[in-house]
Amino acid sequence: VPDMPETEETCAMVGVIGPLTGPSAEGGIAMQMGIQIAADEINARGGIQVGKQKRKISLLFEDAQSKPEIGVSLAEKLITLNKVDILLGDSVNSSVTLALMELSPKYPILFSTVECVSDEIAKKVMANPDKFKRFWKPQFDSSAYGESIANCVKDLADKGVIPFANKTVA
C-alpha cells in the first residue's frame, strides 16, 4: 500500500553498537555518520528488498563507550526489547566486537560489523564456523590489508611507477 504509514513492522530495524563517547568516540561518531548517510540514501531509493516488499531502514544507535560489557548489555537490549533484525557491532573496538560475537549463536538474527580489521575476529570465526554462522565479517583483517598494500607497492616499484631510491618502505 503506497500511502501506508511507516511503522516498526514496515521497517528493517538495524541496531548499531559503537563508541559514541569515550576514548574511541571520534571513530564511532564517524561510523555513525557514515551508516546514517548510507541508510538515508537507501531509504531515498525506496529502501531494501525484504521478501516481496521494500522496507525502509530504521537505525537505532547505542554507545558502548569502548567497553565490551556495555556493548553486550546494549546488544541484548536492542535484540530483545527493540527487536532489531540486524545487529552491527562496534567496528572501532575489536574487543567489543569479539564480545558481541558470543551473542550470535543465541539469537536468530544477522550479526555483522561495519569494518573489522582484527585478525582475532577472523580466527574466532574460522575456529568455530558453525557457532558463528550468523556473524558476517565484511572486510579483510589487518594482515590481509598489510599484504595487499605490500604487494601493491612492490608491483608499482617493479613497474617503475614509483621510483624508490632504495627498496625500504616504512
C-alpha positions as CSV (number, residue, x, y, z in Angstrom):
1,V,0.0,0.0,0.0
2,P,1.8,3.2,-1.2
3,D,0.4,5.5,1.5
4,M,0.8,3.1,4.4
5,P,2.5,4.9,7.3
6,E,5.9,3.6,8.3
7,T,5.9,1.6,11.5
8,E,8.5,-0.7,13.0
9,E,6.7,-3.6,11.2
10,T,7.3,-2.0,7.8
11,C,11.0,-1.0,8.5
12,A,14.1,-3.1,8.6
13,M,15.3,-2.4,12.2
14,V,19.1,-2.2,12.4
15,G,20.8,-1.8,15.8
16,V,24.3,-0.3,15.8
17,I,26.7,-0.6,18.7
18,G,29.7,1.8,18.6
19,P,31.8,4.1,20.8
20,L,29.9,7.5,20.7
21,T,31.7,8.7,23.9
22,G,35.0,7.7,25.5
23,P,38.4,7.1,24.0
24,S,37.3,6.0,20.6
25,A,34.4,8.4,20.2
26,E,35.8,10.1,17.1
27,G,35.9,6.8,15.1
28,G,32.5,5.8,16.5
29,I,30.8,9.1,15.5
30,A,32.3,8.9,12.0
31,M,31.0,5.3,11.8
32,Q,27.5,6.5,12.9
33,M,27.5,9.4,10.4
34,G,28.6,7.0,7.6
35,I,25.9,4.5,8.4
36,Q,23.3,7.2,8.6
37,I,24.2,8.6,5.2
38,A,24.1,5.2,3.7
39,A,20.7,4.4,5.2
40,D,19.3,7.8,4.1
41,E,20.5,7.1,0.5
42,I,19.0,3.6,0.5
43,N,15.7,4.9,2.0
44,A,15.5,7.7,-0.6
45,R,15.6,4.9,-3.3
46,G,12.7,3.1,-1.5
47,G,14.6,1.0,1.0
48,I,15.8,-2.6,0.8
49,Q,14.0,-5.6,-0.6
50,V,12.8,-7.9,2.1
51,G,10.9,-10.8,0.6
52,K,8.3,-9.3,-1.8
53,Q,8.3,-5.8,-0.3
54,K,10.6,-2.8,0.1
55,R,11.4,-1.7,3.6
56,K,13.0,1.5,4.8
57,I,15.9,1.1,7.2
58,S,15.4,2.3,10.7
59,L,18.6,2.7,12.7
60,L,19.0,2.5,16.5
61,F,22.4,3.6,17.7
62,E,23.8,2.7,21.1
63,D,27.0,3.9,22.8
64,A,29.3,1.0,24.0
65,Q,31.8,3.5,25.3
66,S,34.6,1.2,24.0
67,K,33.7,-1.3,26.8
68,P,32.8,-4.9,25.9
69,E,30.4,-5.4,28.8
70,I,28.4,-2.3,28.0
71,G,28.3,-3.3,24.3
72,V,26.9,-6.8,25.2
73,S,24.3,-5.3,27.5
74,L,23.2,-2.8,24.8
75,A,23.1,-5.6,22.2
76,E,20.8,-7.7,24.4
77,K,18.5,-4.7,24.8
78,L,18.5,-4.0,21.0
79,I,17.7,-7.6,20.2
80,T,15.2,-8.4,23.0
81,L,13.5,-5.1,23.6
82,N,13.8,-3.2,20.3
83,K,13.5,-6.4,18.2
84,V,16.2,-5.4,15.7
85,D,16.6,-7.5,12.5
86,I,20.3,-6.9,12.2
87,L,22.9,-6.0,14.7
88,L,26.1,-4.2,13.6
89,G,28.9,-4.5,16.1
90,D,31.5,-2.0,17.1
91,S,33.8,-1.5,14.1
92,V,36.2,0.6,16.1
93,N,37.0,-1.6,19.1
94,S,37.7,-5.3,18.3
95,S,37.3,-6.2,21.9
96,V,33.7,-5.1,21.8
97,T,33.0,-7.0,18.6
98,L,34.7,-10.1,20.0
99,A,32.4,-10.0,23.0
100,L,29.3,-9.3,20.8
101,M,30.1,-12.3,18.6
102,E,29.3,-14.6,21.6
103,L,25.7,-13.5,21.3
104,S,25.3,-14.6,17.7
105,P,24.5,-18.3,18.5
106,K,21.8,-17.2,21.0
107,Y,19.7,-15.1,18.6
108,P,18.3,-15.8,15.1
109,I,19.3,-12.5,13.6
110,L,22.2,-11.4,11.4
111,F,25.3,-10.1,13.3
112,S,27.9,-8.1,11.4
113,T,30.4,-5.4,11.8
114,V,30.8,-2.4,9.6
115,E,34.5,-2.9,9.3
116,C,36.7,-5.3,11.2
117,V,40.4,-5.4,10.8
118,S,41.3,-7.6,13.8
119,D,42.9,-10.9,12.9
120,E,41.3,-12.3,16.1
121,I,37.8,-11.9,14.7
122,A,38.7,-14.0,11.7
123,K,40.4,-16.6,13.8
124,K,37.4,-16.9,16.1
125,V,35.1,-17.5,13.1
126,M,37.5,-19.9,11.5
127,A,37.9,-21.8,14.7
128,N,34.1,-22.5,15.0
129,P,32.3,-21.6,11.8
130,D,29.1,-23.3,12.9
131,K,28.9,-21.3,16.1
132,F,29.4,-18.1,14.2
133,K,27.3,-18.9,11.1
134,R,25.1,-15.8,11.7
135,F,28.2,-13.5,12.0
136,W,29.2,-11.7,8.9
137,K,32.7,-10.3,8.5
138,P,32.5,-7.9,5.6
139,Q,36.2,-6.9,5.1
140,F,39.8,-8.0,5.2
141,D,41.6,-8.3,8.5
142,S,44.8,-6.4,9.3
143,S,47.2,-9.0,7.9
144,A,45.3,-9.1,4.6
145,Y,45.4,-5.3,4.4
146,G,49.1,-5.3,5.1
147,E,49.7,-8.0,2.4
148,S,47.6,-6.1,-0.1
149,I,49.5,-2.8,0.4
150,A,52.9,-4.5,0.3
151,N,52.0,-6.3,-3.0
152,C,50.7,-3.1,-4.5
153,V,53.8,-1.1,-3.5
154,K,56.0,-3.9,-4.9
155,D,54.1,-4.0,-8.1
156,L,54.3,-0.2,-8.6
157,A,58.0,-0.3,-7.8
158,D,58.7,-3.2,-10.2
159,K,56.9,-1.3,-13.0
160,G,58.8,1.9,-12.3
161,V,55.6,3.8,-11.4
162,I,57.1,4.7,-8.1
163,P,60.9,5.2,-8.4
164,F,62.3,4.2,-5.0
165,A,65.9,5.3,-4.2
166,N,66.2,2.2,-2.0
167,K,63.9,-0.7,-1.6
168,T,62.9,0.1,2.0
169,V,59.4,1.2,2.8
170,A,58.1,2.0,6.3
